[in-house]
Amino acid sequence: MLLDRPRHRGHRSPSGAGGAWAADYGRRSAIESGNAELKTHRLHIDRGFTRVMGTLKNTLLLAFAIAGLNVVLLRDWHAKRHRPDLWATLTGEPEEPRKTRRTRAKRRTTTLATLTTGEPPG
């Protein structure tokens, strides 16, 4: 009978799995998000990213690149929430001026029809 067989270990389904499945899925989602930041969105790590030969040299350069990515992510996180940049505070960097929100110019009260039929402006 099919119902008596144990499920394959790699099989995960949301029905009946409970909190363990959700925790596993959350970890996997976080790891995949980190991989996407490394490969696609921020660093564009691809073949030839480091132009050195040797495993040790490549490992060292990738470690510095990942550390730099962490700093960028932290700064972006603070900027998105309009909080002061803690890294800049620790290093003594001056605060960057906040970008003001651009507003759209007000619409003109005159139209093309009123300009062409009436008196010239001025």
N, C-alpha and C positions, 0 to 999 in steps of 0.2 A: 504494500500500500504506500502511496506517495507521501502521505501525511506523517508517517513514522520516521522517514529519513531525516537525519540532521541536516540543517541548512549548511550551505557552503560558507566557510569562514569569512570570505570577502564580501558576502552578500549583506548589504545594509538597506533596510527599508524603513520608512518613517512609521509604518503601521506596527504598533506593538513594541517598538524598540525603546521608547521613552527618552529619558534625559541623556543616556549614554550615547545614543545615536546623534542627538543634537550637539553634544559636546565634541564628538569626533568631527562632525560636519563643520562646526565653527572653527576648529583648529585647521582643518584642511582649507577652508575658505581663506583664513588669514595667511596661510603659507602661499597659496596660489596668488593672493593679492600682492604679497611681497615679491614673488617671482615676477609678476607683471611689472612692478615698479622697476625692478632691476633690468629686465630684458626689453621692455617696450616703452614705458612712460617717462622714465627719468634718465637712467644711465645708458640705455641702448647697448647693453652688453651683448656682443655678438662675436663671431669669429674674428680675430684680429683686434679685439678691444685693447689688449695690451700687446705691445710690439716688442716683446722680449722672448727669449728662449729659455726654457727650463721651468719645472714645476714650482720650485721654491720662489723664483722671481715672480711668476704669474700669481702665485698664492699671496705674496706680499702686496703686490699692486692691487689685486682684487680686494684684499682686506682694507686697504686705504680707501678704495672707491666705495665700499660698503659703509665704512665709517663716515665718509663725506655725505653719502645718501642719508644716513641717519640724521645728520645735522640739518640737512635741507628739509627733511620731513618734519623735524621738530620745529624749525622756523616757520614752515608753512602752516603747521597745526596752530601755533600761537597767533600767526597773522590772521588766519581765518576766523579766529574767535576774538579778535581785537584785544589781545593780551600783550603785555610787554614781552619782548624777546629775552628769555633768560640767558641764552648763550651770549648775546651781545652785552648784557649786563655784566656777566662774569668776565668777559674779555675786555670790557671798557670801551666798546665801540659806541660811537654816537648813535642816538635813536634816529631812525629814518623817518622823514615826515610821512604822515599818513596821507594816502591819496583821498582826496575829497570826491564825493560822488558827483558825477557829471549830471547836470539837469538839462532837459531839452529846452530850447529857446521857445518863447511864447509865440503863438500863432499871430500872424498879421491880421489886423482887423479889416484891411482892405483886400479886395479881390481883383483879379485881372479885369473883370467886367467894369468895375467902378473906376479903375485907372484908365481904361481906354475910352470911356464915355464922358468922364467929367473933366474938370480943369486939370492942367498939368500940376504935379506936386511942386511945392516950393514957391 
